[in-house]
């Protein structure tokens, strides 16, 4: 008879039990398939139930302290690692320690990851592009004049539109000129 | 067993019910597609107009389908993006970026570089929930790559292999299944959950050719054939192959993981206790057999 009931009940859809449904008699989740009485179904009883079983229900294991050195290698550093300190050191990737000129009235600080803060802002699906020089300190208008003049000399047929954002300490240039600006910044030593 | 209450009956019923599977899942009850009428039950026009060709007693044109765009007008379907959500993704990592990471002390070349070392820089990440199966080492910055490394990536190209081996390093391509990627991308978060280190699965059918290929330095390839292919590649690209056997860093460069292993020095099945700084190794025969297989 049970087989018949099973066949009939599976004629349309499988029965799905949710944790909240009052018909559910099996506690879902965590591989716990033990059938619980109805009073154990509420959440407070579920979360107050013992997480650990008695030790005889678990398999045996042994403790080892020798392999901990391999785990230590997997722990990521909590701080950004210190890069090489020598400004004259030439690295294959082109990275160098910032060595700004002494007599310059402005400065471009490196980011926390020791990179040059020059970024491209893309708007309107790439039709509008701006180059941002961030973290400018000192005479921001002098920097705008210098970089604008240098870019104008490099591209004489184009009109270089530059502006400053004093509050955010940025110099903004119209167009995607990240590579050119980075070349100038590295030439200055910032 | 005596049946006392309705819940007992329900439980007994549950025991006899078959398990839910693809074989016993019924179809979703949906409305039947309305069938066009036949004969006197609306079979005259078949969805076409009463006027026009019917009134003039000319038959509909060839290829005409009622209520549909004709097949010769339909836009041809090119399934270029078919199943793109199921394919394996390998986020790129260029050689120039790798060199920059090494120069700024983000990655140490004193240790073998693998997925965990790259993810631990916190600058590059894999997202297994987006089906990222590891890093693809690309050729950008190949001219300025000077590091001597023992690196393990998940996908690469021939030129990259030549660039790494020219500098005296070694490269391996190895497969991680998604479950292993979850452990490998952030091992400390994995250990904190108390789960054992998972067993790395073998590659799927369409990837096993790549990972057993000695030309691609697959981790399942024969080491002797890999050594032969190193020489072949050196002759193809025209550089002198540095001898690893006489290298002072020989042990580092020849360090390889077991095909089932995710972390160097740690075996699958072990549980790492971060509080007591110890490792719990299972003794059960069934577990040992499962994880060693």
Interface residues (C-beta under 8 A of the other chain):
Chain A: X2 X3 X5 X6 X9 X10 X11 X12 X13 X14 X25 X26 X35 X38 X59 X60 X61 X62 X63 X64 X65 X67 X68 X69 X70 X71 X73 X74 X75 X76 X77 X81 X82 X83 X84 X91 X92 X93 X94 X95 X113 X114
Chain B: X7 X10 X11 X12 X13 X14 X16 X17 X18 X20 X24 X25 X26 X29 X96 X99 X100 X102 X103 X104 X105 X106 X111 X116 X120 X121 X122 X123 X141 X144 X145 X146 X147 X187 X188 X191 X263 X264 X265 X266 X270 X271 X272 X273 X274 X276 X277 X278 X279 X280 X281 X282 X283 X284 X287
